[in-house]
Amino acid sequence: MKKFYYKALTKEKMKQVSGYIDAETPREAREKVRQLGLLPTNIYEEEHFTPIKANDAVSNIAVNRLSLDEKIFFTSELQVMLSAGIAMLEALNVISEHAHKQKIKLLAEDLRSKISKGAAFSEAIKPYEKVFGEVFTGLCITGEASGELDRTLGRMVELLKKQSDLKGKIISMSIYPACLVMIIIAVFLLCGFYIFPAIIETANVAADDVPFTVTWVIDTCNFLLHNWLLVIVMLGAGISALVKMWEQSAVKRFVDKLFLDIPLVADFVRYVNLSSFFAVMNVAYEAGIPITSAIELSACSISNSVIRRQAKNIELMTANGQFLSHSFSVTEFIPPAFNVMIATGEKSGRLGIMFRDIAVAIDKKLDMVTDALAKAFEPALTVIIGLVVAYIAIAMLQLYGSMFQSLI
């Protein structure tokens, strides 16, 4: 028999307690702690455990940023090993040894170091809130407190994959417009640097006879060529100014409200935010988080400040004793059909299932809106391309006219 050190919470007052217990495996130790009427948060084999003082810092972080794919890899690897009964320290050690990316290795080693000194996983991951997000760290705290961290991480993997799918949809929708813009820029530069100057030089067109439409294209391209550093600095300054403006809450509220006033774009923005909200609601509710805390956590996933304010109002109304369906109805947070589903879930006690069904339905709505938005962009882009082609054609005709006139 091995000796394990455990940390747990009492079921009644949720006070943290700790002690030692004999067992063959970490899973058996966790089950024995549950039999004592406690909720296990951490199980350590005695030989791997080195206690630290409660005031010791765990705030240092090894990495400042992880991509979405890196988060999915780390979370899924950890979840698989914890579900198989592998101890947390051993699981993190395996990840640090076999991860292909240095950032994931550093993250796993840092978490392992903090946990081996007595910190809970939720305490060790808390400083990485800006890396993983409030939703991730909040669910880790709940999952660890309930003794179901492996299941919670599994739900987080699904949530992260959903975010990845949504990001992929937005990128794929942007590829076609981006390609057309690049083609327009390439045609403009080609005409300004090569085609127009070659025609002028070959036909010996006098400078005074060159049409303004042609001169403007050539002068613009020459300005870009001789002042490229200034252009880059100006673009950088402009982007920095826009970022600073975006950080102002008043500007962000104005832009967020403007997006919600534009037909079709408003549907896209709302369904993107609702998709994230209900995905987190489903995970948080299934993890056992109280409904008001679940709403608060889900609101963190909303990027639009106007919609987030509606979610905060729902949280306040629910905390004051209002039914969730009533709060959704008053704030007009979701379409009426979804609100009926919430009311049905409240009456039948199947609210978690309704959250899941609403998340699926919203994803389908989002797919439809994304397709409609992509199709709506096509005519607009066609008009823009037509205007550019028409301008180049007119400039070319005027240049040929000047060329023939100079020959007479």
Summary of the structure (lengths in Angstrom):
residues: 408
radius of gyration: 29.6
end to end distance: 106.6
largest distance: 106.6
contacts: 1207
relative contact order: 0.08
helix: 75%
strand: 6%
